[in-house]
Structure formats: C-alpha cells, structure tokens
Amino acid sequence: MAVLADQDRFDIWAEVMRYKDFVSASGVTKADLRAAVNALDDFLNTNASATNTAIPQPARANLSTPVKALLLMHIIQKRYLKGV
C-alpha cells in the first residue's frame, strides 16, 4: 500500500489542528505537526509488513486489511489517548 495522498495527509493535519489545546500546549508549530503526520504515514507504510507479521495466525490470514487497521486503531487509542 502506498503512503496517503497529500490531501489525506492535509485532512489529518487539519483535523488534529482542531484540538487547539492539545496542539498549542505542545509548542509544536503547524509545520512541525505536518512533518509529524508525513513521517508517521511514511513509517506505517515502511513497516506495514512487520505490523501484519505481528498478528498471529490464523487471524493474520483471515482478517481483512480494514479489520486489522481497526484493531490497530483501537489498540493505539486505548494505549495512548486515555485522558486526551
């Protein structure tokens, strides 16, 4: 899978910018935040195979890519977004 389209990256950046307290309190500029979006998307693209391999069989073979993404999203949310 390729990295996200530039418009998708922009949309993510814009959505995160709506969390003004979150962004302004961090001291991160808009450009820094956009660079972070790009870098994380690049990282996920580069490491997609390793992420998939981390899922044990038979789930790896039987779950669709969208369901695997949903699992990852929920794990990240539970791990890192409590209290945000």
C-alpha positions as CSV (number, residue, x, y, z in Angstrom):
1,M,0.0,0.0,0.0
2,A,1.3,3.5,-0.8
3,V,1.5,6.4,1.5
4,L,-1.6,8.6,1.9
5,A,-2.4,11.1,-0.8
6,D,-1.3,14.7,0.0
7,Q,-4.9,15.7,0.5
8,D,-5.4,12.9,3.0
9,R,-2.4,13.9,4.9
10,F,-3.6,17.5,4.9
11,D,-7.0,16.4,6.1
12,I,-5.4,14.6,9.1
13,W,-3.3,17.6,9.9
14,A,-6.3,19.9,9.7
15,E,-8.3,17.6,12.0
16,V,-5.6,17.5,14.6
17,M,-5.3,21.3,14.4
18,R,-8.9,21.5,15.7
19,Y,-7.6,20.2,19.0
20,K,-6.3,23.7,19.8
21,D,-5.5,22.9,23.5
22,F,-3.6,19.8,22.5
23,V,-1.5,21.4,19.8
24,S,-0.9,24.9,21.4
25,A,0.1,23.4,24.7
26,S,2.8,21.3,23.0
27,G,4.7,24.2,21.5
28,V,4.7,22.5,18.1
29,T,4.3,24.6,15.0
30,K,1.8,23.9,12.2
31,A,4.8,22.9,10.0
32,D,6.1,20.6,12.7
33,L,2.8,18.9,13.1
34,R,2.5,18.4,9.3
35,A,6.0,16.9,9.3
36,A,4.9,14.5,12.0
37,V,1.8,13.5,10.0
38,N,4.0,12.8,7.0
39,A,6.7,11.0,9.0
40,L,4.2,8.7,10.8
41,D,2.4,7.9,7.5
42,D,5.8,7.1,5.9
43,F,6.7,4.9,9.0
44,L,3.4,3.0,8.8
45,N,4.0,2.4,5.0
46,T,7.5,1.2,5.6
47,N,6.6,-1.1,8.5
48,A,3.3,-2.4,7.2
49,S,4.7,-5.9,6.6
50,A,6.2,-6.1,10.1
51,T,2.9,-4.9,11.6
52,N,1.0,-7.6,9.7
53,T,3.5,-10.3,10.6
54,A,3.0,-9.4,14.3
55,I,-0.6,-10.7,14.1
56,P,-0.6,-14.4,14.8
57,Q,-2.2,-17.0,12.5
58,P,-5.0,-17.7,11.8
59,A,-6.1,-14.1,12.4
60,R,-3.5,-12.8,10.0
61,A,-4.7,-14.9,7.2
62,N,-8.4,-14.4,7.9
63,L,-8.8,-10.8,8.9
64,S,-9.2,-8.2,6.2
65,T,-6.8,-5.3,6.0
66,P,-9.6,-2.8,7.2
67,V,-10.3,-5.0,10.2
68,K,-6.6,-5.2,11.0
69,A,-6.4,-1.4,10.8
70,L,-9.4,-1.1,13.1
71,L,-7.7,-3.4,15.6
72,L,-4.5,-1.3,15.4
73,M,-6.6,1.9,15.8
74,H,-8.3,0.7,18.9
75,I,-5.1,-0.5,20.5
76,I,-3.4,2.8,19.9
77,Q,-6.4,4.7,21.2
78,K,-6.5,2.6,24.4
79,R,-2.8,2.8,24.8
80,Y,-2.1,6.5,24.1
81,L,-5.3,8.5,24.1
82,K,-6.7,8.0,27.6
83,G,-7.4,11.3,29.1
84,V,-6.9,13.4,26.0
